[in-house]
Amino acid sequence: MIFGNSSQQAQVLELVRSGTKVLCLAGEPHLGKSSFLREELPSLASDSDLLFAPPGADGAREARSFAASEPVHGDFKVLVVEDALRLSDSAQDAYLKLLEEPPSSLRIVLTAEDPWAMRPAIRSRLRKTVRWGVLSGDEMSSFAETVEPVDPALITMVHGRPGLYNRAHGKKYYADLVAAVRSVVGGSLHSFMDPVPEAVDRLAGDVDERSVVSHLCRFAAIASGGSRERVRCVLKFCSTLSVPSVNAGVHWLRMASDLLAL
Amino acid sequence: MTTLVLISGEEEFLMERAAREEAVHSLASEASEYRLPGQLEDFLFESQAFPLSGGRRAFILWGAKEVPPIPSVGDDLVIVVSGKKPLQDKRAARSLKFPKLKAYPDNNEVVRWVLKEGERLNIDLSRVAGALFVNSGSCLRKLSTEIEKFSAAVPQGTVVSPEDARPLMCFSADISPKDIIESICGGQTVRALAFYDRLQERGDETGWIIAYMQRHVLQQLRFELLHEHRVSDEDAAASLGVPLFVFRKMQLSRRGLWSGGSLRASLDTLCDLDVAHKRGETFVRFGLESEVVRLSEEARDVKR
């Protein structure tokens, strides 16, 4: 069961059924857009008529060959392209033709954090955009009850993002990260001399994991009650995590050193 | 009857190699690998099906949180690789654990591992083990690649000399960012820039130089802070993660070359350059060059 955004859920299903060719689900990461699509789309299209395109240019090629054939069971096929903003230029080019002239039996559903950040050529092909929002307190509590044991502190921390709750729940290194952010905002010598938190140190190029760390650091800093200057240092660190190949550990220490100097 | 082997530990490379060696040594006619939990069903389906080749099969299961159902019939080998937490199962024929090797301070397990790897491949690495460790750190995967190169290049039973090793080793160029750092610390701006240019001429080494300078500035900043707080040499060396003699030789001689504020500014600049470089900006080379000049001139002024 998908919690929250119930009117958006109904709207997306209706749009796919009614024949909207290109549809975009917009909203921040960790709100449950992909979970919703994975849970609900199989009710509209059979396995052979539904494709979640793998990331990258290879995924685009697979999508084009998927689109080239007629539906096996139903009246239409559904192609899902997740995180469209992360597509490389060559992958975007590969999708462009498909988005310009989708076959009549194809429905394309994209997910993206901000459709306005897409290339204008792609953005102009979006027929409808449905915006996903954060969950309300009640919805978030209901969602949290599905993952035992309920972690009330984490519910508050994730600000209505069920995906973030799910990923951080029960993982000690994320709890340690939140504690470390609180300590580092305080600007103690220890926070600079101590080893970098495991959640930061273990970060490699995985964009999802970077996004989880970035969100948790951001929310922990805001909740810490530190001054605006101090929170700004943490937010700067969070923004560097969007570049996949930077060494997060060094940038963490830079933040700790800046906070120590404040 | 199916043989079960459990492997756990922290060092991914050793576990990987051990698992694959188990599969090879079992003389299985086919080996397949599955990532759990995603491919659990595939494994169950395959392991319960009759083998196409008719011979023994090896299944390697990565990322297991628990021992999955093991087929009770057949003569297969199932290798279950878990993370840090070891798994237990009465049916296991063997249970292997791979703790992370320690690089410092007294028990240098990484260097011992390098020597053992040499023995395994029938070459003597005692003369180059230290250099290998300095070049590749404690990354066993990198070290293993280097050692395999040596074993392919020198006759069996050879004592590998630094002269044999140097042309084969990665990052074994005659110039490295270390030379830039030493020139900066000596206040030799022209020399530092000459090394910088030579490195950049060879190829774009901006990322390598930034990473090296970040490490240097961070270490120096930590040292200055420990010094400010009057921490003893022994405790400071432990806190910086270097042996005491290295601390005395390297850090103490560089004390006071830069103020804490200057080091912080440098760290800020280097981190901004790092992000810009990884975003593909082209101005980074010039920014890095001016940081080299700034740091070396400050060190020169202090030395005067």
Interface residues (C-beta under 8 A of the other chain):
Chain A: L189 F192 M193 T240 V243 P244 S245 V246 N247 V250 H251 L253 R254 S257 D258 L260 A261
Chain B: A211 Q214 R215 L218 L221 R222 L225 L226 H229 S239 G260 G261 R264 L267 D268 C271 D274 V275 K278 R279
